[in-house]
Amino acid sequence: MTDAQAPTQSSHEVSPEKMRQVVLASAAGTVFEWYDFFVYGALASVISPIFFAGLPDAQAFVFTLLTFAVGFVVRPLGALVFGKIGDSAGRKGAFLITITIMGIATFAIGLLPTAEHVGIWAPILLVTCRVLQGFALGGEYGGAAIYVAEHANPKKRGLATGWIQTSAAFGLVGALGVVAITRAVLGEDALREWGWRIPFLLSICLLAISVWIRLQLEESPAFQKLKDEGKVSKAAYRESFFEWRNLKIVLLAFFTVCMAQGVVWYTGSFYTQFFLERTLKIDSLTVNLLMIAAVTLSAPLYIFFAWLSDKVGRKPVMLAGIVLMLALYFPGYHFITQQGNPELARASANVPVTVIADPADCTFQLDLTGGARQFSTSCDIAKGALTSAGVSYSTEAGPVGALARIRIGQIEVESVSAVGQSNSEIRATRTAFETEILRPALNEAGYPAHAPGAMQNWSFEEIARVFSEKFGVYLMMALFVVAATALYGPQAAALVELFPTRIRYTALSVPYHIGVGWLGGLLPAIVFAINTATGSIYNGLWFPTIFTAIAALVTLFFLPETKDRDIHA
């Protein structure tokens, strides 16, 4: 190890008391910001018919997922803007701005009018708020991680930044917890009518606390040293992305841990929630309980794996998490289906379903315009209805011009066409087909309308019963958590250690938010759309599988070990 690489502490010593204040202030603010961002995901199924009224159920839900994703899509833009601010004006100022924008945007969602009152303006305003949230979050993570790392003892840098990593877990638990409490107190009907606003409106209180906490902070010693020496970057974009010595590190960070983080974390967390509720038809209370339990388990594991990376290195810990998740994707979701809705698993294995349709009548059911295409042909209605019911199917070419038919074992039903109808008429036609024609046939063939054992309330006895019946689901979710936390726990320290101080905020934030924002944020909608197009509730998993495999190979062969680097050099 060269002298430049050796960890030095004497000139950057921070007292234990000061370090605790830095970690607490940074992590607490980040927890609140993650809460603001995640509460939309926790309420996606409730918000769907409110802001996208008039669209078919499957299409409305896909567009709800895309609205969820748009907050991720703009995160790299926020990374560019706030990265520049953080590298030129200071870390503290950048994430004071981000928390303010996030809190105001989240509070505004709670005040939005619905589609019933303002029509198309409802989803437009919702998307605008999500854009502001994603823009703010693009500058949050990098700032908090860098701020803590630049204060930390070099030998405990992983452990210190692990608290920033676990803030996502606390934020998600907070979002799920507030939604669950609101649902339990108000009831499902009141939640869907007006109670969904409460978790968003609470953010104004979190904003006040977060701003107060962060005002107590001072600038990081590494940035202050640069400033005192007159070496602050005046061209962070050029240095980060147009000088090969730095650009190659940006690309390496993206194709290793950032890309893996996007698909691993969001498959194991958000897509699992969608899969349980929308595909397996497990009731919302049970899903919330399982998610809260899984995320609560993740909190100490982030810290553990971050600490472990201080001992054995960042690379082996993160690579183990990537490989574990790669091995779990397909068997894991098959196992969750068997344990979460065994009647659906049995019916899928024993009673095949086939859509017989004119190929020209079938389209790819993903509309990024939010409703310009109605998917009203008989084939589209048949496939959309089956997907909404969580039923896998194959497709067989039928007679040209004929209505699509659905063969369920020995039962066959004819689909309906709504071509030329208005939005409301298409929705009524689809609903009538699903409830009056398709559902009775699925019931007769053994396909359940809902998973068994719905949770009735939050009593101790009911929680114990649900855990007993759904323990297999929780066990697999726990394995997903282990994989995600092994990757994410050491990640902040590893990314900080990869980049030089003068461009660290910009160069770190951009690849992180492209990987997490674009691959992770778009993942639920892409996987759901692939499942609909192919007729299998599992085929969409090829999307995260391919990207995880690429990340595993690049990490194994090209990512350097960084735990002993001096980040102040």
C-alpha positions in Angstrom: 0.0 0.0 0.0 1.4 3.4 -0.9 1.5 6.3 1.4 -1.2 8.0 -0.6 -3.5 5.0 -0.2 -2.8 4.5 3.5 -5.6 5.6 5.8 -4.6 8.6 7.7 -6.5 10.1 10.5 -4.5 12.6 12.4 -5.4 15.6 10.3 -9.0 14.6 10.0 -9.8 13.5 13.6 -13.4 13.8 14.6 -14.4 13.3 18.2 -16.8 10.4 18.9 -19.4 12.9 20.2 -19.2 14.9 17.0 -19.4 11.8 14.9 -22.5 10.6 16.6 -24.1 14.0 15.9 -23.1 13.9 12.2 -24.5 10.3 11.8 -27.7 11.0 13.7 -28.4 14.3 11.9 -27.6 12.9 8.4 -29.5 9.6 8.8 -32.6 11.2 10.5 -33.0 13.7 7.7 -32.6 10.9 5.1 -35.1 8.7 6.9 -37.7 11.5 6.6 -36.9 12.0 2.9 -37.2 8.3 2.1 -40.6 8.3 4.0 -41.8 11.1 1.7 -40.7 9.2 -1.4 -41.9 5.7 -0.4 -45.4 6.6 0.8 -46.6 6.8 -2.8 -45.5 3.3 -3.4 -47.3 2.1 -0.3 -50.5 3.6 -1.6 -50.1 2.8 -5.3 -53.1 0.4 -5.4 -55.3 2.9 -3.6 -54.3 5.9 -5.7 -54.7 4.1 -9.0 -58.5 4.4 -9.5 -58.5 7.9 -7.9 -56.1 9.7 -10.3 -56.6 7.4 -13.3 -60.4 7.0 -13.3 -61.8 5.8 -16.6 -58.9 3.6 -17.6 -59.1 -0.2 -17.5 -57.8 -1.7 -14.3 -54.6 -3.3 -15.7 -53.8 -0.2 -17.7 -54.5 2.2 -14.8 -52.2 0.2 -12.5 -49.4 0.2 -15.1 -49.7 3.9 -15.4 -49.7 4.3 -11.6 -46.5 2.3 -11.6 -45.1 4.6 -14.3 -46.1 7.6 -12.2 -44.2 6.0 -9.3 -41.3 5.5 -11.7 -41.2 9.0 -13.0 -39.9 10.1 -9.6 -36.9 7.8 -10.2 -36.4 8.8 -13.9 -35.7 12.4 -12.9 -33.3 11.5 -10.1 -30.1 11.7 -12.4 -31.1 15.3 -13.2 -31.3 16.1 -9.5 -27.9 14.4 -9.1 -26.4 16.6 -11.7 -27.8 19.8 -10.3 -27.2 19.1 -6.6 -24.0 17.3 -7.3 -22.6 20.5 -8.8 -23.9 22.6 -5.8 -22.3 20.1 -3.4 -19.0 20.1 -5.1 -18.8 23.9 -5.6 -20.7 25.4 -2.7 -20.7 22.6 0.0 -22.3 19.4 1.1 -24.5 21.0 3.8 -26.2 23.5 1.6 -27.1 21.0 -1.1 -29.0 18.6 1.1 -30.8 21.4 3.0 -32.3 22.4 -0.4 -33.2 18.8 -1.2 -35.1 18.1 2.0 -37.2 21.3 1.6 -38.2 20.5 -2.0 -39.1 16.9 -1.0 -41.2 17.9 1.9 -43.2 20.5 0.1 -43.9 18.2 -2.9 -45.1 15.4 -0.7 -47.4 17.7 1.3 -48.8 18.9 -2.0 -49.8 15.4 -3.1 -52.1 15.2 0.0 -53.9 18.3 -1.3 -54.4 17.3 -4.9 -57.8 17.2 -6.5 -58.8 13.8 -8.0 -59.8 12.9 -11.6 -63.4 13.0 -10.6 -63.1 16.8 -10.0 -60.5 18.0 -12.5 -60.2 15.2 -15.0 -56.8 15.0 -16.8 -55.3 17.6 -14.6 -55.3 15.2 -11.7 -52.6 12.8 -13.1 -50.7 15.8 -14.5 -50.5 17.4 -11.1 -49.6 14.1 -9.5 -46.8 13.5 -12.0 -45.5 17.1 -11.4 -45.2 16.4 -7.6 -43.5 13.1 -8.3 -41.0 14.8 -10.6 -40.1 17.3 -7.8 -39.7 14.5 -5.3 -37.4 12.6 -7.6 -35.4 15.7 -8.4 -34.8 16.4 -4.7 -33.9 12.8 -3.9 -31.3 12.8 -6.7 -29.3 15.2 -4.6 -30.0 13.6 -1.2 -28.3 10.2 -1.0 -24.9 11.3 -2.3 -24.8 14.3 -0.1 -25.7 12.4 3.1 -23.3 9.5 2.3 -20.4 11.8 1.4 -21.0 14.0 4.4 -20.8 11.1 6.9 -17.9 9.3 5.1 -15.8 12.5 5.1 -16.2 12.8 8.9 -15.7 9.1 9.7 -12.7 7.2 11.1 -11.2 5.4 8.1 -11.3 2.1 9.9 -15.0 2.5 10.7 -16.1 4.3 7.5 -18.3 1.4 6.4 -20.1 1.2 9.8 -20.6 5.0 9.9 -22.1 5.2 6.4 -24.2 2.0 7.1 -26.5 4.2 9.1 -27.3 6.2 5.9 -28.0 2.9 4.1 -30.4 1.8 6.8 -32.3 5.1 6.7 -34.1 3.8 3.6 -35.4 0.9 5.7 -36.6 3.2 8.4 -38.2 5.5 5.8 -40.0 2.5 4.2 -41.1 1.1 7.6 -42.4 4.6 8.5 -44.4 4.9 5.2 -45.8 1.4 5.5 -46.6 1.8 9.2 -48.4 5.1 8.8 -50.4 3.6 5.9 -51.3 0.5 7.9 -52.3 2.6 11.0 -54.4 4.9 8.8 -56.1 1.8 7.2 -56.7 0.2 10.5 -58.2 3.3 12.2 -60.3 4.6 9.3 -61.2 1.3 7.5 -60.6 0.5 3.8 -63.6 2.5 2.5 -62.5 5.8 4.3 -58.9 5.2 3.3 -59.8 5.0 -0.4 -62.2 7.9 -0.2 -60.1 10.5 1.7 -57.8 8.8 4.2 -55.0 8.3 1.7 -54.2 12.0 2.0 -53.1 11.7 5.7 -49.7 10.0 5.2 -48.8 12.7 2.6 -50.0 15.6 4.8 -47.9 14.4 7.7 -44.8 15.2 5.7 -45.1 18.9 6.6 -44.2 17.9 10.2 -41.3 15.8 9.1 -40.1 18.7 6.9 -39.9 21.0 9.9 -38.0 18.4 12.0 -35.6 17.6 9.1 -34.7 21.2 8.4 -34.1 21.9 12.1 -31.8 18.8 12.4 -29.7 19.7 9.3 -29.3 23.3 10.3 -27.2 22.1 13.3 -24.6 20.6 10.9 -21.2 22.1 9.9 -19.5 21.6 6.6 -17.5 18.4 6.1 -13.8 18.6 6.9 -12.8 17.2 3.4 -14.7 19.9 1.6 -13.6 22.6 4.0 -10.0 21.6 3.4 -10.5 21.9 -0.4 -12.1 25.3 0.1 -9.4 26.6 2.4 -6.7 25.5 -0.1 -8.6 27.1 -3.0 -9.0 23.7 -4.8 -12.8 23.5 -5.1 -13.8 22.2 -8.5 -15.2 24.9 -10.8 -15.9 22.4 -13.6 -17.3 19.4 -11.9 -19.2 18.2 -15.0 -16.1 18.4 -17.3 -13.9 16.7 -14.7 -16.4 14.0 -14.0 -17.6 13.0 -17.4 -15.1 14.4 -20.0 -11.8 13.3 -18.4 -11.2 9.6 -19.0 -9.5 9.1 -15.7 -12.7 10.0 -13.9 -15.2 8.9 -16.5 -13.9 5.3 -16.4 -14.6 5.3 -12.6 -18.2 6.6 -13.2 -18.8 3.8 -15.7 -17.3 1.2 -13.4 -19.5 2.3 -10.5 -22.6 2.2 -12.8 -22.0 -1.3 -14.3 -21.2 -2.8 -10.9 -22.9 -1.9 -7.7 -25.2 0.9 -9.0 -26.8 -1.2 -11.7 -27.1 -4.2 -9.3 -28.6 -2.0 -6.6 -31.3 -0.7 -8.9 -32.6 -4.2 -9.8 -31.8 -6.1 -6.7 -33.2 -3.7 -4.1 -36.3 -2.8 -6.0 -37.2 -6.3 -7.1 -36.8 -7.6 -3.5 -38.8 -4.7 -2.0 -41.2 -2.9 -4.3 -41.9 -5.5 -6.9 -42.4 -8.1 -4.2 -45.1 -5.9 -2.7 -46.8 -5.5 -6.1 -46.5 -9.2 -6.8 -48.1 -10.2 -3.5 -51.0 -7.8 -3.8 -51.8 -7.6 -7.5 -50.8 -11.0 -8.8 -51.3 -13.3 -5.9 -54.3 -11.4 -4.6 -53.1 -11.4 -1.0 -55.0 -8.8 1.1 -53.5 -5.4 1.8 -53.2 -5.9 5.6 -51.2 -9.1 5.2 -49.0 -7.5 2.6 -48.3 -4.5 4.8 -47.5 -6.8 7.7 -45.1 -8.9 5.7 -43.4 -5.9 4.2 -43.0 -4.1 7.6 -41.5 -7.3 9.1 -39.1 -7.8 6.2 -38.0 -4.1 6.2 -37.6 -4.2 10.0 -35.3 -7.2 9.5 -33.2 -5.2 7.0 -32.4 -2.3 9.3 -29.8 -4.2 11.5 -28.5 -6.1 8.5 -27.5 -2.9 6.7 -25.4 -2.1 9.7 -24.0 -5.6 10.0 -22.8 -5.9 6.4 -21.4 -2.3 6.5 -19.4 -3.3 9.6 -18.4 -6.5 8.0 -17.0 -4.6 5.0 -14.7 -2.7 7.3 -13.2 -6.1 8.3 -13.1 -8.2 5.1 -13.5 -5.5 2.3 -16.4 -3.9 0.4 -16.1 -6.1 -2.7 -16.6 -9.6 -1.3 -19.6 -8.5 0.8 -21.4 -6.7 -2.1 -20.6 -9.5 -4.6 -22.1 -12.1 -2.2 -25.3 -10.1 -2.1 -25.5 -9.8 -5.9 -24.9 -13.5 -6.5 -27.4 -14.6 -3.8 -30.2 -12.5 -5.4 -29.2 -13.8 -8.9 -29.8 -17.3 -7.6 -33.1 -16.4 -5.9 -35.1 -14.6 -8.6 -37.0 -17.4 -10.3 -37.1 -20.1 -7.6 -37.9 -17.4 -5.0 -41.0 -16.0 -6.7 -42.3 -19.5 -7.6 -41.9 -20.4 -3.9 -43.7 -17.2 -2.8 -46.6 -18.2 -5.1 -46.8 -21.7 -3.6 -46.7 -20.4 -0.1 -48.8 -17.2 -0.6 -51.6 -18.5 -2.7 -51.3 -22.4 -3.0 -54.7 -22.6 -4.7 -53.5 -20.4 -7.5 -50.2 -22.4 -7.8 -52.2 -25.7 -8.0 -54.6 -24.3 -10.6 -51.8 -22.9 -12.7 -50.1 -26.3 -12.7 -53.1 -28.5 -13.3 -55.5 -26.3 -15.4 -53.7 -24.6 -18.3 -55.2 -21.4 -19.7 -55.0 -20.5 -23.4 -56.0 -17.3 -25.2 -57.1 -18.2 -28.7 -57.1 -15.0 -30.8 -56.4 -13.4 -34.1 -52.7 -12.2 -33.7 -53.6 -8.9 -35.4 -56.1 -8.4 -32.6 -53.4 -8.5 -29.9 -51.2 -5.5 -28.9 -48.4 -4.9 -26.4 -50.3 -3.5 -23.4 -48.0 -0.8 -22.2 -49.1 2.8 -22.8 -46.6 5.5 -21.8 -49.1 8.2 -22.7 -51.4 7.3 -19.9 -54.6 6.4 -21.7 -54.3 7.4 -25.4 -54.6 3.8 -26.3 -57.5 1.9 -24.8 -56.6 -1.8 -25.6 -60.3 -2.4 -26.4 -60.0 -5.4 -28.8 -61.3 -8.8 -27.7 -57.7 -10.2 -27.4 -56.5 -7.2 -25.3 -59.5 -7.5 -23.0 -59.0 -11.2 -22.6 -55.3 -10.9 -21.8 -55.8 -7.8 -19.5 -58.5 -9.6 -17.6 -56.4 -12.7 -17.0 -53.4 -10.6 -16.0 -55.5 -8.7 -13.5 -56.7 -12.0 -12.1 -53.1 -13.2 -11.6 -53.6 -16.1 -14.2 -50.7 -17.2 -16.5 -51.7 -18.2 -20.0 -50.4 -19.2 -23.4 -51.5 -17.8 -26.7 -52.8 -19.7 -29.7 -53.6 -18.2 -33.1 -57.3 -18.1 -33.9 -59.4 -17.4 -36.9 -58.9 -14.0 -38.6 -61.5 -11.5 -37.5 -63.0 -13.7 -34.9 -63.5 -12.7 -31.2 -60.9 -14.1 -28.9 -61.7 -17.1 -26.7 -60.3 -18.2 -23.4 -59.9 -21.9 -22.8 -59.6 -22.8 -19.1 -59.0 -26.5 -18.8 -62.1 -28.0 -20.4 -64.1 -24.7 -20.1 -64.1 -22.1 -22.9 -65.5 -18.6 -22.8 -65.7 -16.0 -25.5 -64.2 -12.5 -24.9 -65.9 -9.3 -25.9 -64.8 -6.3 -28.0 -65.2 -2.7 -27.0 -63.6 -1.1 -30.1 -65.2 2.3 -30.8 -66.6 2.7 -27.3 -65.8 5.7 -25.0 -63.5 5.3 -22.0 -66.3 4.8 -19.6 -68.0 2.3 -21.9 -64.7 0.3 -22.3 -64.3 0.2 -18.6 -67.9 -1.0 -18.1 -67.5 -3.7 -20.8 -64.3 -5.0 -19.3 -65.7 -5.0 -15.8 -68.8 -6.9 -16.9 -66.7 -9.5 -18.8 -64.3 -10.0 -15.8 -67.1 -10.4 -13.2 -69.9 -12.0 -15.1 -68.1 -14.2 -17.6 -64.5 -14.8 -16.8 -64.6 -15.0 -13.0 -67.3 -17.7 -12.8 -65.3 -19.8 -15.3 -62.1 -19.3 -13.3 -63.9 -20.2 -10.0 -65.2 -23.4 -11.6 -61.7 -24.3 -12.8 -60.2 -23.8 -9.3 -58.6 -20.4 -9.8 -59.2 -18.4 -6.6 -60.4 -14.8 -6.6 -58.3 -14.0 -3.5 -55.6 -15.7 -1.5 -56.9 -17.6 1.6 -56.6 -16.4 5.1 -57.1 -12.6 4.8 -56.0 -10.6 7.8 -58.9 -9.1 9.6 -57.3 -6.6 12.1 -54.1 -5.8 13.9 -54.7 -7.8 17.0 -51.8 -9.9 18.4 -53.7 -13.1 17.7 -54.4 -12.1 14.1 -50.8 -11.1 13.5 -49.6 -14.5 14.9 -52.0 -16.4 12.7 -51.0 -14.6 9.5 -47.3 -15.1 10.2 -47.9 -18.8 10.9 -49.8 -19.2 7.6 -47.6 -17.0 5.5 -44.2 -17.9 7.1 -42.9 -19.4 3.9 -43.5 -16.1 2.1 -41.8 -14.2 4.9 -38.8 -16.6 4.8 -38.2 -16.0 1.1 -38.7 -12.2 1.6 -36.1 -12.5 4.4 -33.6 -14.1 1.9 -34.3 -11.2 -0.5 -33.5 -8.8 2.3 -30.2 -10.6 3.1 -29.1 -10.2 -0.5 -30.2 -6.6 -0.8 -28.6 -5.5 2.5 -25.3 -7.3 1.7 -25.1 -5.3 -1.5 -26.4 -2.0 -0.1 -24.9 -1.9 3.3 -21.2 -1.3 2.2 -22.2 0.6 -0.9 -22.0 4.2 0.3 -18.5 3.7 1.7 -17.4 1.9 -1.5 -18.7 4.7 -3.8 -17.3 7.5 -1.7 -13.9 5.7 -1.8 -13.9 5.4 -5.6 -14.0 9.1 -6.4 -11.7 12.1 -5.6 -13.0 14.7 -3.2 -13.3 17.6 -5.6 -15.8 15.9 -7.8 -17.1 13.3 -5.4 -20.7 14.6 -5.1 -21.3 14.9 -8.8 -19.4 11.8 -10.0 -21.0 9.5 -7.3 -24.5 10.7 -7.5 -25.1 10.4 -11.3 -24.3 6.7 -11.8 -26.0 5.8 -8.5 -29.3 7.5 -9.6 -29.2 6.2 -13.1 -28.8 2.7 -11.8 -31.3 3.0 -9.0 -33.6 5.6 -10.6 -33.9 4.3 -14.1 -33.4 0.5 -13.7 -34.9 0.3 -10.2 -37.7 2.9 -10.6 -38.9 1.5 -13.9 -38.6 -2.1 -12.9 -42.1 -2.7 -11.5 -43.8 -1.3 -14.6 -41.5 -3.1 -17.0 -41.8 -6.5 -15.2 -45.6 -6.1 -15.0 -45.8 -5.2 -18.7 -43.6 -8.1 -19.8 -45.7 -10.5 -17.7 -48.8 -9.2 -19.5 -47.3 -9.5 -22.9 -46.0 -13.0 -22.5 -48.8 -14.4 -20.4 -46.5 -15.6 -17.5 -46.4 -14.0 -14.1 -42.7 -14.9 -13.9 -41.2 -13.9 -17.3 -40.7 -10.3 -16.3 -38.1 -11.5 -13.9 -35.7 -11.9 -16.8 -35.3 -8.1 -16.7 -33.6 -7.9 -13.3 -31.9 -11.3 -13.8 -30.0 -10.1 -16.9 -28.8 -6.8 -15.3 -27.8 -8.6 -12.1 -25.8 -11.1 -14.0 -23.9 -8.4 -15.9 -23.2 -6.5 -12.7 -21.9 -9.7 -11.0 -19.4 -10.4 -13.8 -18.1 -6.8 -14.0 -17.8 -6.6 -10.2 -15.9 -9.8 -10.0 -13.4 -9.0 -12.7 -13.0 -5.2 -12.6 -14.1 -3.5 -9.3 -11.2 -2.7 -7.0 -11.2 -3.1 -3.3 -11.4 0.4 -1.7 -11.7 0.0 2.1 -8.1 1.1 2.8 -8.1 4.2 0.6 -7.5 7.7 2.0 -10.5 9.7 0.8 -8.9 13.0 1.9 -5.9 12.6 -0.5 
